[in-house]
Amino acid sequence: MININIKTGKKPFKRFVVTAGFFALGKGMQSASHFDKDFIECMSGFPDGFTFQMVVKPNGPAVVLRKDKGKFYFKGLKPLPYADLTVNVKNIDTAFMMIVTLIGAAQAFAEHRLSVIGDITDGLKITKCMNIVQFYLFPEILSKNILMKVPRLTFERLIGRVRLYCVGVLFGI
């Protein structure tokens, strides 16, 4: 008799790194929605009450955001039963590679490591928003691996990066 009850490996280190990365991404998106004009313009297309989540399958962590009063708010690391837009990450290994900047979202989509449940145009807008936050979170040497075009680091963006590091990731301000 063949045993078909296959259990996924635990991979605690990768799970910890992905959870920490999702926390930083969620708080970073919340913070950027307060000060970055490109981010604010990008998210202006979403109605208030719009929920977004990125979930690692089969039972990994998630990052959940909700737009209220014109800003994104980080709602936690547990997936919701319903969201307006859900991006499913195929497995913890893919999420780990994305968090440590070995691959970007565009490459992951191209390799069928990500799937979208919801409106695909919303998925493209969220990807643009995440790219803006990743620019702030990662230095240029790492951003080159995940962003198609790395924006120029102006003084205003440098101040935004410092703000995101100092208070944004911790407090979402």
N, C-alpha and C positions, 0 to 999 in steps of 0.2 A: 504494500500500500504506500502511496506517495503522500508525503506530508506537505500540504499546500499552505500551512500557516506560517508564512514568512514574516519575521519580525525585523523591523529596521534597526540598524545599529544606533546606539545612544549618542556617540560622538560629543561628549560633554564640552570639550574645548571649543569645537566649532560652534556648538549651540550657544555657548557663552559669548563668543566673539560676534556672532550674528545678532544676538539679543542686544548687546552693547551698541553695535552699529545701528540697529533699528531705533534704539533709544536716541542716539545722536542724530539720526536722520529725522525722526519725528520732532524732536525739540528744535532742530535746525530749521525745519520747514515752518514751524510755528514762529520762530524768531525772525526768519527772513520775511514772513508775511507782514511784519511790522516796519521794516526799514528798506528793503530792496525794491526799487521801482520796477525793475524787470520782472521780479517775482510777483509783485502786486498786479502788474498788468497781465501776466500770464494766468493768474488765478481769478481774475475778474470775470472770466467766462463761466465760472461755477456759481450756481445759486446758493444762497444761504441754506444750511441744512445738508449740503452735499457731504457724503461720507466716502472716504477712500481708505482702503486697506491693502497692504502687501502681506501675503501669507505664505509661509514656507510649508510645503506639503511633505509628508502626510500629516504630521502633528507638531510642526515646528512653531517658532515664535511668529509674531505678526507685528506690524506697525499700523496703528489706526489713527486717522486724522478726520476732523470734521470742520467744515467752514461755517462760522457763525459771525455775524456782524462784520463781514468783509475780511475776516482773518481766519487762518487755519489754526486749529487747536489740537494738540497731541492728546489722544484719548486713551492711550495705553498700548500694551504689548500682547493683548489677548484678542483673537479674531472675533468679529461680530458674526451673527448668523446671516445678516443681510447688510450690504453696503451698496451705494450707487455704483462704485467702481472697485473691483477686486482684481489685484494682480497676484496670480499664483506663481510662486517660485517652485520649480520641479522638485528640488530636494535641498537638504542642508548644505551639501557640497557646492551647489551652484550659488546659494546665498552667501556662503563663505567666500567664494571667489569674487563675488560682486563687492562684498564689504572690504576685502583687502586689496581691491582695485586690480585684480588680475584680468577681469573682464568687465565691460560696461553693459548698461541696459540694452543698447542697440545690438551688441553682439549676442547677448543672452536671448533676445527676441529672435534674432536671425537663426540661432541654433536650436530654437524651440525649447528653451529652458524656462521660458516665462509664458504664461497665458493670461488673457484678459477676459474678465466677465463684466460686461457693461459696454458702454459706448466707446468705440475705439478712438474717436476724436478726443474724448476725455482722457483716455490713456496716453495719447500723444501730448496733451497739455500737461498732465502730471509728470510725464517723463521730462519735459522741458523744465518744470519746476524743480524736480529732483536734480537735474543737471546743474541748475543754478546753485542749489544748496551744496552739492558735491564740490563745486568750484570753491566755495567758501571753506568747506571742511578739509579739503586735501591740498597740499602744496602742488605747485605746477608740475613737478617731476612725476607725481602720481596721477594728477588730473589728465596728463597726456594719454594715459592708458585707457581712460574710461570716457572721456569727452571727445566728440568729433572735432570741435573747435574750442580751444581754451581761450576765454576772454582775456583781454589785457588787464593787468592788475593796476588800476588807477588808485589814487590816494583815497577816494571815497570807498572803493571796494576793500582796500586794505583796512580802513576803519571798520567797515562792516565785518570783515574777517575777525578782527580783534574783538569786536562786540559779540560775535557769534561764539567765539572760543571762551570769552570771559563770563558772559551772563546768558547767552542764548542756549547753549547745550544744557546748562544746569537748570535754568529757570524759564526758558522759552520766551524771554523778553527781547 
